[in-house]
Amino acid sequence: MDLAGSESAKRLHGKARLTEGSFINRSLLTLGMVIRKLAQGRGQEHAPYRDSRLTRLLTPALGGNARAAVICCLTPAAGFADHSRETLKFAQRCSRVTNYAVVNETALPKAVLLRR
């Protein structure tokens, strides 16, 4: 899933684009909150998966029985230093999230045949 960063209101023209940008920003904010809660460790606070569609879609990858990879892109341009710093903070929080992926196995070989 390509999130492509937050949307600036300066670059958005028109009411529809502004509304879309606000939804993107809200989803990214919620994703950041979920990652922050998961990075604190299990049993801490409730992660607000239901607060946006994005986090609902990513629930199995973030806190479930799955392996996930997060790729963060940076730019060396001085004008984007703040964005790059925040991206690095986000990547650091993501690296602290631990998932325990386990292969789901069926107890009986006949059960696999019955599902077909």
C-alpha positions in Angstrom: 0.0 0.0 0.0 1.5 3.3 -1.0 0.6 6.1 1.5 2.7 8.8 -0.2 2.8 11.1 2.8 0.4 13.8 4.1 -1.4 16.2 1.8 -0.8 19.9 2.1 -3.8 22.1 1.9 -1.8 24.7 -0.1 -1.5 22.2 -3.0 -5.1 21.1 -3.0 -7.5 23.0 -5.2 -11.2 22.5 -5.0 -13.6 21.3 -2.3 -13.4 17.6 -3.4 -9.6 17.5 -3.4 -9.5 19.3 0.0 -11.9 16.8 1.5 -9.9 13.9 0.1 -6.7 15.4 1.5 -8.3 15.7 4.9 -9.3 12.0 4.8 -5.7 11.0 3.9 -4.3 13.1 6.7 -6.7 11.7 9.2 -5.9 8.1 8.1 -2.2 8.8 8.4 -2.6 10.3 11.9 -4.6 7.3 13.0 -2.0 4.9 11.5 0.6 6.8 13.5 -1.4 6.4 16.7 -1.9 2.7 16.1 1.8 2.2 15.4 2.7 4.1 18.6 0.4 2.0 20.7 1.7 -1.3 19.2 5.3 -0.1 19.7 4.7 0.3 23.4 4.1 -3.5 23.7 1.3 -5.8 24.3 -1.1 -5.2 27.1 -0.6 -1.5 27.1 -3.4 0.6 25.7 -6.0 -0.1 23.1 -4.9 0.5 19.5 -7.6 2.5 17.7 -7.9 0.3 14.6 -11.5 1.3 13.9 -10.9 5.0 13.7 -10.1 4.9 9.9 -10.6 2.7 7.0 -6.8 2.5 6.4 -6.1 1.0 9.8 -9.1 -1.3 9.5 -7.6 -2.7 6.3 -4.2 -3.0 7.8 -5.3 -4.7 11.1 -4.2 -8.2 10.1 -0.8 -6.9 9.0 -0.2 -4.7 12.0 -1.4 -6.7 14.9 -2.3 -10.1 13.6 -0.7 -13.3 12.5 1.3 -11.8 9.6 4.6 -10.4 8.6 4.7 -6.9 7.4 7.3 -4.6 5.8 7.3 -0.8 6.0 9.4 1.1 3.5 9.9 4.8 4.3 11.4 7.1 1.6 13.4 10.2 2.4 14.8 13.1 0.5 18.1 14.9 1.1 16.5 18.3 0.1 16.8 20.9 2.8 13.2 22.0 2.3 11.9 18.6 3.4 14.1 18.2 6.5 11.1 18.3 8.8 9.2 15.6 6.8 12.3 13.4 6.7 12.8 13.7 10.5 9.2 12.7 11.1 9.5 9.8 8.6 12.5 8.6 10.5 10.7 8.8 13.8 7.8 6.8 12.2 10.2 4.2 10.9 11.8 3.8 14.3 8.4 3.3 15.9 7.5 0.7 13.2 10.7 -1.2 13.9 9.6 -1.7 17.6 6.3 -3.4 16.6 6.5 -7.1 17.1 4.2 -9.6 15.3 4.3 -13.3 16.0 3.5 -14.9 12.6 2.6 -18.6 12.9 1.8 -20.9 10.0 -1.8 -22.1 10.4 -1.9 -25.9 10.2 -4.9 -28.2 10.1 -4.9 -31.0 12.7 -6.4 -33.6 10.3 -5.4 -34.0 6.7 -9.0 -35.0 5.9 -10.2 -31.5 6.9 -8.3 -30.0 4.0 -10.1 -32.4 1.6 -13.5 -31.5 3.1 -13.1 -27.8 2.5 -12.8 -28.3 -1.3 
